[in-house]
Amino acid sequence: MDTESLIAILTSESVITGLLISVCAGGIMGLISWVLIRSGLSARKTALESQSWPSVPGRVVDAKVVKSASSPNSATTYSPSITYEYEVSGQTYRSSNLSFAGDMHPADSGYAQAVVNHYLTYPHVIVYYDPSKPTQSALDRKIGNSWKVMVWVGVGLMAFTCLMMALVVGADIAQQLGILNF
């Protein structure tokens, strides 16, 4: 095949359309991947920073299990909702952030109820807070693994997107070259 024929194939409407669709879809999936990776790394960073935060006594003011489903056909998730108050420099704050580790038991109502029962039984808590931003706090400073899940899902989604983009454009070029017929 000569150069002119190859250029004609690579600049054909179907190859350009396939490329544009791949780039648009890839851009959207890339953005979602970036958000997942960034969120995971940000949660890890905050959890690591919280290891050096000071602590103050606090008290639980509300504890309940929250049941939710994103749609009628989706799975029901259960999460503990613990609201607590604490005081820093004479200012009272209220928060419901348990930890930066994330909840790895979203479908387990027993787990959520056990967490709620713990805080109802022991309402006096130790609150760790960010001294530069006292509104940011947590009851547990563990780092956990949820950040890894977010990062790996983001990386996997990005790799899958790149593969699909290459396959769509590559298949169209191969079809134009007569290597594939469908």
TORVO-805781 format. One record per residue (C-alpha): residue number from 1; residue in three letters; x, y, z. Coordinates in pm, whole numbers. Example, Ala and Ser with C-alpha at 12.3 -4.5 7.8 and 13.67 -1.06 7.14 Angstrom:
+-----+---------+--------+--------+--------+
! num ! residuo !      X !      Y !      Z !
+-----+---------+--------+--------+--------+
!   1 !     ala !   1230 !   -450 !    780 !
!   2 !     ser !   1367 !   -106 !    714 !
+-----+---------+--------+--------+--------+
***
This chain:
+-----+---------+--------+--------+--------+
! num ! residuo !      X !      Y !      Z !
+-----+---------+--------+--------+--------+
!   1 !     met !      0 !      0 !      0 !
!   2 !     asp !    136 !    339 !    -91 !
!   3 !     thr !    160 !    640 !    139 !
!   4 !     glu !   -127 !    828 !    -26 !
!   5 !     ser !   -367 !    536 !     25 !
!   6 !     leu !   -262 !    505 !    388 !
!   7 !     ile !   -314 !    878 !    445 !
!   8 !     ala !   -655 !    857 !    277 !
!   9 !     ile !   -755 !    572 !    511 !
!  10 !     leu !   -623 !    745 !    824 !
!  11 !     thr !   -806 !   1067 !    736 !
!  12 !     ser !  -1128 !    897 !    627 !
!  13 !     glu !  -1453 !   1002 !    789 !
!  14 !     ser !  -1505 !    672 !    973 !
!  15 !     val !  -1154 !    674 !   1125 !
!  16 !     ile !  -1188 !   1038 !   1229 !
!  17 !     thr !  -1537 !    972 !   1374 !
!  18 !     gly !  -1411 !    667 !   1564 !
!  19 !     leu !  -1120 !    868 !   1695 !
!  20 !     leu !  -1344 !   1157 !   1807 !
!  21 !     ile !  -1586 !    922 !   1981 !
!  22 !     ser !  -1296 !    743 !   2149 !
!  23 !     val !  -1140 !   1070 !   2263 !
!  24 !     cys !  -1471 !   1203 !   2402 !
!  25 !     ala !  -1560 !    879 !   2581 !
!  26 !     gly !  -1200 !    842 !   2693 !
!  27 !     gly !  -1199 !   1196 !   2827 !
!  28 !     ile !  -1509 !   1132 !   3036 !
!  29 !     met !  -1375 !    801 !   3167 !
!  30 !     gly !  -1035 !    960 !   3226 !
!  31 !     leu !  -1199 !   1234 !   3433 !
!  32 !     ile !  -1387 !    976 !   3641 !
!  33 !     ser !  -1060 !    783 !   3688 !
!  34 !     trp !   -879 !   1100 !   3792 !
!  35 !     val !  -1152 !   1184 !   4048 !
!  36 !     leu !  -1131 !    834 !   4197 !
!  37 !     ile !   -752 !    838 !   4218 !
!  38 !     arg !   -743 !   1192 !   4358 !
!  39 !     ser !  -1014 !   1117 !   4617 !
!  40 !     gly !   -835 !    803 !   4732 !
!  41 !     leu !   -499 !    976 !   4765 !
!  42 !     ser !   -658 !   1276 !   4938 !
!  43 !     ala !   -829 !   1048 !   5194 !
!  44 !     arg !   -498 !    875 !   5262 !
!  45 !     lys !   -318 !   1208 !   5300 !
!  46 !     thr !   -576 !   1335 !   5550 !
!  47 !     ala !   -566 !   1007 !   5744 !
!  48 !     leu !   -186 !   1028 !   5763 !
!  49 !     glu !   -199 !   1393 !   5874 !
!  50 !     ser !   -458 !   1310 !   6141 !
!  51 !     gln !   -204 !   1085 !   6314 !
!  52 !     ser !    -47 !   1397 !   6466 !
!  53 !     trp !   -367 !   1588 !   6543 !
!  54 !     pro !   -439 !   1683 !   6905 !
!  55 !     ser !   -737 !   1536 !   7086 !
!  56 !     val !  -1013 !   1671 !   7308 !
!  57 !     pro !  -1297 !   1500 !   7493 !
!  58 !     gly !  -1630 !   1490 !   7315 !
!  59 !     arg !  -1972 !   1338 !   7352 !
!  60 !     val !  -2204 !   1152 !   7118 !
!  61 !     val !  -2531 !   1341 !   7064 !
!  62 !     asp !  -2690 !   1105 !   6810 !
!  63 !     ala !  -2621 !    753 !   6687 !
!  64 !     lys !  -2828 !    560 !   6435 !
!  65 !     val !  -2807 !    321 !   6141 !
!  66 !     val !  -2882 !    487 !   5808 !
!  67 !     lys !  -3037 !    264 !   5544 !
!  68 !     ser !  -3018 !    377 !   5183 !
!  69 !     ala !  -3050 !    264 !   4824 !
!  70 !     ser !  -2957 !    476 !   4523 !
!  71 !     ser !  -3252 !    339 !   4325 !
!  72 !     pro !  -3538 !     93 !   4380 !
!  73 !     asn !  -3344 !   -184 !   4203 !
!  74 !     ser !  -3008 !   -126 !   4373 !
!  75 !     ala !  -2871 !   -299 !   4680 !
!  76 !     thr !  -2952 !   -154 !   5020 !
!  77 !     thr !  -2657 !    -18 !   5214 !
!  78 !     tyr !  -2629 !     43 !   5587 !
!  79 !     ser !  -2393 !    284 !   5753 !
!  80 !     pro !  -2349 !    407 !   6106 !
!  81 !     ser !  -2430 !    775 !   6157 !
!  82 !     ile !  -2262 !    906 !   6471 !
!  83 !     thr !  -2292 !   1276 !   6552 !
!  84 !     tyr !  -2070 !   1414 !   6824 !
!  85 !     glu !  -1981 !   1747 !   6980 !
!  86 !     tyr !  -1645 !   1872 !   7101 !
!  87 !     glu !  -1491 !   2198 !   7213 !
!  88 !     val !  -1173 !   2366 !   7091 !
!  89 !     ser !  -1063 !   2702 !   7237 !
!  90 !     gly !  -1408 !   2769 !   7383 !
!  91 !     gln !  -1586 !   2704 !   7050 !
!  92 !     thr !  -1825 !   2406 !   7026 !
!  93 !     tyr !  -1815 !   2201 !   6707 !
!  94 !     arg !  -2039 !   1923 !   6580 !
!  95 !     ser !  -1932 !   1654 !   6336 !
!  96 !     ser !  -2036 !   1313 !   6209 !
!  97 !     asn !  -1704 !   1203 !   6060 !
!  98 !     leu !  -1599 !    873 !   6216 !
!  99 !     ser !  -1273 !    825 !   6029 !
! 100 !     phe !  -1092 !    887 !   5702 !
! 101 !     ala !  -1058 !    515 !   5639 !
! 102 !     gly !  -1396 !    480 !   5469 !
! 103 !     asp !  -1668 !    225 !   5531 !
! 104 !     met !  -1581 !   -118 !   5396 !
! 105 !     his !  -1903 !   -286 !   5523 !
! 106 !     pro !  -2181 !   -101 !   5335 !
! 107 !     ala !  -2416 !   -399 !   5295 !
! 108 !     asp !  -2376 !   -529 !   5651 !
! 109 !     ser !  -2650 !   -395 !   5877 !
! 110 !     gly !  -2502 !   -595 !   6169 !
! 111 !     tyr !  -2172 !   -409 !   6141 !
! 112 !     ala !  -2345 !    -69 !   6129 !
! 113 !     gln !  -2562 !   -159 !   6429 !
! 114 !     ala !  -2258 !   -279 !   6627 !
! 115 !     val !  -2084 !     56 !   6567 !
! 116 !     val !  -2397 !    246 !   6674 !
! 117 !     asn !  -2435 !     27 !   6985 !
! 118 !     his !  -2073 !     92 !   7080 !
! 119 !     tyr !  -2120 !    469 !   7072 !
! 120 !     leu !  -2456 !    451 !   7252 !
! 121 !     thr !  -2291 !    244 !   7527 !
! 122 !     tyr !  -1981 !    466 !   7546 !
! 123 !     pro !  -2103 !    819 !   7460 !
! 124 !     his !  -1789 !    992 !   7591 !
! 125 !     val !  -1538 !    992 !   7306 !
! 126 !     ile !  -1197 !   1124 !   7219 !
! 127 !     val !  -1211 !   1356 !   6919 !
! 128 !     tyr !   -905 !   1418 !   6702 !
! 129 !     tyr !   -920 !   1751 !   6521 !
! 130 !     asp !   -714 !   1947 !   6271 !
! 131 !     pro !   -561 !   2236 !   6470 !
! 132 !     ser !   -556 !   2459 !   6160 !
! 133 !     lys !   -921 !   2377 !   6081 !
! 134 !     pro !  -1100 !   2255 !   6398 !
! 135 !     thr !  -1418 !   2177 !   6203 !
! 136 !     gln !  -1233 !   1881 !   6051 !
! 137 !     ser !  -1229 !   1595 !   6299 !
! 138 !     ala !  -1255 !   1220 !   6343 !
! 139 !     leu !  -1311 !    970 !   6620 !
! 140 !     asp !  -1079 !    713 !   6467 !
! 141 !     arg !   -749 !    794 !   6296 !
! 142 !     lys !   -697 !    459 !   6124 !
! 143 !     ile !   -586 !    475 !   5764 !
! 144 !     gly !   -767 !    164 !   5637 !
! 145 !     asn !   -776 !     27 !   5285 !
! 146 !     ser !  -1064 !    209 !   5116 !
! 147 !     trp !   -822 !    462 !   4965 !
! 148 !     lys !   -641 !    172 !   4793 !
! 149 !     val !   -968 !     46 !   4646 !
! 150 !     met !  -1045 !    391 !   4504 !
! 151 !     val !   -697 !    429 !   4355 !
! 152 !     trp !   -692 !     80 !   4202 !
! 153 !     val !  -1042 !    116 !   4059 !
! 154 !     gly !   -934 !    450 !   3908 !
! 155 !     val !   -616 !    302 !   3762 !
! 156 !     gly !   -806 !     -1 !   3629 !
! 157 !     leu !  -1072 !    218 !   3472 !
! 158 !     met !   -805 !    432 !   3308 !
! 159 !     ala !   -624 !    126 !   3170 !
! 160 !     phe !   -953 !    -20 !   3042 !
! 161 !     thr !  -1039 !    311 !   2876 !
! 162 !     cys !   -702 !    329 !   2699 !
! 163 !     leu !   -741 !    -29 !   2579 !
! 164 !     met !  -1093 !     36 !   2447 !
! 165 !     met !   -979 !    353 !   2270 !
! 166 !     ala !   -694 !    163 !   2103 !
! 167 !     leu !   -927 !   -121 !   2002 !
! 168 !     val !  -1193 !    108 !   1853 !
! 169 !     val !   -947 !    313 !   1650 !
! 170 !     gly !   -730 !     12 !   1565 !
! 171 !     ala !  -1028 !   -197 !   1449 !
! 172 !     asp !  -1151 !     84 !   1226 !
! 173 !     ile !   -807 !    128 !   1069 !
! 174 !     ala !   -773 !   -249 !   1025 !
! 175 !     gln !  -1114 !   -259 !    858 !
! 176 !     gln !  -1016 !     25 !    624 !
! 177 !     leu !   -693 !   -158 !    537 !
! 178 !     gly !   -892 !   -471 !    460 !
! 179 !     ile !   -736 !   -672 !    744 !
! 180 !     leu !  -1072 !   -705 !    923 !
! 181 !     asn !  -1412 !   -752 !    765 !
! 182 !     phe !  -1729 !   -704 !    966 !
+-----+---------+--------+--------+--------+
***
